[in-house]
Amino acid sequence: MKSCLKPLAALALALTLSACGPAVDVGGLARALAGSPAATPTAPAAAAEQDAVKQVIESANQAQARAFNSGDPAAMKANATDSFYTQLLQTNRELAGSGVTRIELVSTDFQNVSVNSTTATATTLETWRSTYTDGSTDEQSARNDYTLVRQGGAWKIQTDDQPAAAAQPAPTTRTDTGVPAAAATSSSTSSNWSGYSATGGKYTSVTGTWTVPTVTAAIPGADATWVGIGGIDASDLIQAGTQATVSGGEVAYEAWIEMLPASSRPVSLSVSAGDSVTVTITQKAAVDWTIQMRNNTTGQAYNTSVKYTSSSSSAEWVQEAPSAGRGMIPLDDFGTLRFSGASAVRDGQSLALKALNPQAITMINGARQPLAQPSVIGADGSSFSVTRTQAQGTSGGGTGRRRRG
């Protein structure tokens, strides 16, 4: 939030303060400017409330670290609503499943805190350190947007979104001679995306079909397959897809939707390895969208309507190394994933993937070795595959978009 404390006339200053924070006594402020000894009586109370919100967030973060490192989640209950506590449990499970053995809060910088009678918001810049099973560590800094509610006289965290971590920077365009002939000769690279993206024009619909890959259970990690609109030249992104997560020698599959900056959420569509899934996202009006997901193998479907403001600036068909809470999950061994029926509506015209003149994206690790690379587009103009290489993933080093908690 931009600061509202600018040198304005007395009344304008009072109105500005009223809009940006706790209620201001305009008359009292006028008396103070005129030399009256009267002061705004709510300022100390407001400062105390802001300090209380800061303390809750700091305590909650420390509690999450203690809960993860000790294996006892009870400490996280004190400062979280029931729904947020459930998200924290899921985040810690996914971190453990991705090979993280310890998390530490390095620093918290409060950017903004706003409080009213029953709700509060806060923005922080937090740096966390993760330790992995191989002994390696990394540190990541991200913006966190908190919402808190007052329950039983105490502040509780209701949500925590990370828009800075969620925004996927546009991959750097380059000709990569390390990409084998099966992949597009002119490709971009990304720390957590592989597939195709199309830009130029206004995109109002995207669709794609893929077969949920059979993932090797011996290697911890995850992969997410999706189609979406936005996210290349803008920070907005509406997306939907499937995910596999490998933890404890078992593989769990789910379907999900996400509208940045909010975290993803699972939906009531069962998916398994080998299932054919089709996803279509369509803009119906300015902020009205439909998301249609169908398991072609079982015949089950999930359809929903959502409100979302999109730049409509790009369309994507992506295989991703997702993120969970405090960092990116290592990419699992998904073998080869096949997309078909890839198309989008651009500037009112329905076009197959090849006709959109898309850009291929290769996922690379910290050593710039390909982790997952797309093939050239098939003769039908709408199919391609993404293949996992044998290169080792970089632990937690990316700026992943798909996340929980």
Long-range contacts (C-beta under 8 A, 24 or more apart in sequence): 1-112, 1-114, 1-123, 20-114, 21-46, 21-114, 22-46, 22-49, 22-115, 22-116, 46-115, 49-115, 49-120, 50-113, 50-115, 52-155, 53-113, 53-115, 53-120, 53-122, 53-148, 53-155, 54-110, 54-113, 54-122, 56-148, 56-154, 56-155, 56-156, 56-157, 57-108, 57-122, 57-124, 57-146, 57-148, 57-157, 58-108, 60-157, 61-105, 61-108, 61-126, 62-105, 64-88, 64-91, 64-92, 64-103, 65-103, 65-104, 65-105, 67-92, 68-92, 68-95, 68-96, 68-100, 68-102, 68-103, 69-102, 69-103, 79-155, 79-156, 79-157, 80-156, 80-157, 81-149, 81-151, 81-156, 81-157, 81-158, 83-158, 84-156, 84-157, 84-158, 84-159, 84-160, 84-405, 87-160, 87-263, 87-404, 87-405, 88-405, 90-404, 90-405, 91-324, 91-325, 91-326, 91-404, 91-405, 92-325, 93-247, 94-222, 94-245, 94-247, 94-324, 94-325, 94-329, 94-404, 95-130, 95-324, 95-325, 95-326, 95-327, 96-247, 97-220, 97-222, 97-245, 97-246, 97-247, 97-248, 97-329, 98-220, 98-221, 98-222, 98-247, 98-324, 98-327, 98-329, 98-330, 98-396, 99-132, 99-133, 99-134, 99-220, 99-221, 99-330, 99-395, 100-130, 100-131, 100-132, 100-326, 100-327, 100-396, 101-131, 101-132, 101-133, 102-130, 102-131, 103-128, 103-129, 103-130, 103-131, 103-326, 104-128, 104-129, 104-131, 106-139, 111-143, 117-150, 118-149, 118-150, 119-147, 119-148, 119-149, 119-150, 120-146, 120-147, 120-148, 120-149, 120-150, 120-155, 121-145, 121-146, 121-147, 121-148, 122-146, 122-148, 128-326, 128-327, 130-326, 130-327, 130-395, 130-396, 132-395, 132-396, 134-395, 136-395, 138-327, 138-395, 138-396, 138-397, 140-165, 140-326, 140-327, 140-396, 145-261, 160-405, 161-261, 161-262, 161-263, 162-261, 162-403, 163-235, 163-260, 163-261, 165-323, 165-399, 165-400, 165-401, 165-403, 166-235, 166-237, 166-260, 166-261, 166-401, 166-403, 167-231, 167-235, 167-260, 167-261, 167-399, 167-401, 168-192, 168-193, 168-231, 168-232, 168-237, 168-399, 168-400, 168-401, 169-399, 170-232, 170-233, 171-361, 173-359, 176-362, 178-368, 178-369, 178-370, 179-362, 179-370, 179-373, 180-373, 182-373, 182-375, 182-376, 182-387, 183-360, 183-362, 183-373, 183-374, 183-375, 183-376, 184-359, 184-360, 184-374, 184-376, 184-377, 186-359, 186-360, 187-359, 187-360, 187-361, 187-362, 187-373, 187-374, 188-359, 188-360, 188-361, 188-362, 189-361, 189-362, 189-363, 189-364, 189-368, 190-361, 190-362, 190-363, 190-364, 191-321, 191-328, 191-363, 191-364, 191-365, 191-394, 191-397, 191-398, 191-399, 192-320, 192-321, 192-322, 192-323, 192-328, 192-331, 192-363, 192-398, 192-399, 192-400, 192-401, 193-316, 193-318, 193-319, 193-320, 193-361, 193-363, 194-318, 194-319, 194-320, 194-361, 194-362, 194-363, 194-371, 194-372, 194-373, 194-374, 194-386, 195-316, 195-317, 195-318, 195-319, 195-339, 195-360, 195-361, 195-374, 195-384, 195-386, 196-316, 196-317, 196-318, 196-342, 196-353, 196-358, 196-359, 196-360, 196-361, 196-374, 196-377, 196-384, 197-232, 197-314, 197-315, 197-316, 197-317, 197-318, 197-358, 197-359, 197-361, 198-314, 198-315, 198-316, 198-344, 198-346, 198-353, 198-356, 198-357, 198-358, 198-359, 199-232, 199-233, 199-313, 199-314, 199-359, 200-346, 200-357, 201-346, 201-347, 202-312, 202-313, 202-346, 202-347, 203-229, 203-312, 203-313, 203-314, 203-315, 203-344, 203-345, 203-346, 204-229, 204-282, 204-283, 204-312, 204-345, 204-346, 204-348, 205-229, 205-280, 205-281, 205-282, 205-283, 205-344, 205-345, 205-350, 206-280, 206-281, 206-315, 206-316, 206-317, 206-343, 206-344, 206-345, 207-278, 207-279, 207-280, 207-281, 207-341, 207-342, 207-343, 207-344, 208-278, 208-279, 208-317, 208-339, 208-340, 208-341, 208-342, 208-343, 209-276, 209-277, 209-278, 209-279, 209-296, 209-339, 209-340, 209-341, 209-342, 210-242, 210-276, 210-277, 210-337, 210-338, 210-339, 210-340, 211-274, 211-275, 211-276, 211-277, 211-337, 211-338, 212-242, 212-244, 212-253, 212-271, 212-272, 212-273, 212-274, 212-275, 212-276, 212-277, 213-244, 213-273, 213-334, 213-335, 213-336, 213-337, 214-273, 214-274, 214-334, 214-335, 215-244, 215-246, 215-251, 215-273, 215-332, 215-333, 215-334, 215-335, 216-246, 216-332, 216-333, 216-334, 216-335, 217-246, 217-249, 217-250, 217-251, 218-249, 218-333, 219-246, 219-332, 219-333, 220-246, 220-247, 220-330, 220-332, 221-245, 221-246, 221-321, 221-329, 221-330, 221-331, 221-332, 221-333, 221-393, 222-246, 222-321, 222-322, 222-324, 222-329, 222-330, 222-331, 222-332, 223-319, 223-320, 223-321, 223-322, 223-331, 223-332, 223-334, 223-337, 224-256, 224-319, 224-320, 224-321, 224-322, 224-402, 225-318, 225-319, 225-320, 225-337, 226-279, 226-316, 226-318, 226-320, 226-402, 227-279, 227-280, 227-281, 227-315, 227-316, 227-317, 227-318, 227-342, 228-281, 228-315, 228-316, 228-318, 229-281, 229-283, 229-310, 229-312, 229-314, 229-315, 229-316, 230-260, 230-310, 230-311, 230-312, 230-313, 230-314, 231-260, 231-314, 231-316, 231-401, 232-313, 232-314, 232-316, 233-311, 233-313, 233-314, 234-311, 234-313, 234-314, 235-260, 235-261, 236-260, 236-308, 236-309, 236-310, 236-311, 237-401, 238-281, 238-289, 238-291, 238-306, 238-308, 238-310, 239-281, 239-316, 239-402, 240-279, 240-281, 240-291, 240-293, 241-277, 241-279, 242-271, 242-277, 243-322, 243-402, 244-273, 244-332, 244-334, 245-329, 245-332, 246-332, 255-293, 255-302, 256-402, 257-291, 257-293, 257-304, 257-306, 258-401, 258-402, 259-306, 259-308, 260-401, 263-403, 263-404, 263-405, 264-402, 264-403, 264-404, 267-293, 267-302, 267-304, 268-302, 269-293, 269-295, 269-300, 269-301, 269-302, 270-295, 270-298, 270-300, 271-295, 278-341, 282-345, 283-310, 283-312, 315-344, 315-346, 315-356, 317-342, 317-353, 317-384, 318-361, 319-363, 319-372, 319-386, 320-363, 320-400, 320-401, 320-402, 321-363, 321-371, 321-372, 321-393, 321-398, 321-400, 322-400, 322-401, 322-402, 322-403, 323-398, 323-399, 323-400, 323-401, 323-402, 323-403, 324-403, 324-404, 324-405, 325-403, 325-404, 325-405, 327-396, 327-397, 327-400, 328-396, 328-397, 328-398, 328-399, 328-400, 329-396, 329-400, 330-393, 330-395, 330-396, 331-363, 331-371, 331-372, 331-388, 331-393, 333-388, 334-388, 335-387, 335-388, 336-385, 336-386, 336-387, 336-388, 337-385, 337-386, 337-387, 338-383, 338-384, 338-385, 339-383, 339-384, 339-385, 339-386, 340-380, 340-382, 340-383, 341-382, 341-383, 342-382, 342-383, 342-384, 343-382, 352-380, 352-381, 352-382, 353-377, 353-381, 353-382, 353-383, 353-384, 354-381, 354-382, 355-381, 365-391, 365-392, 365-393, 365-394, 366-394, 366-397, 367-391, 367-394
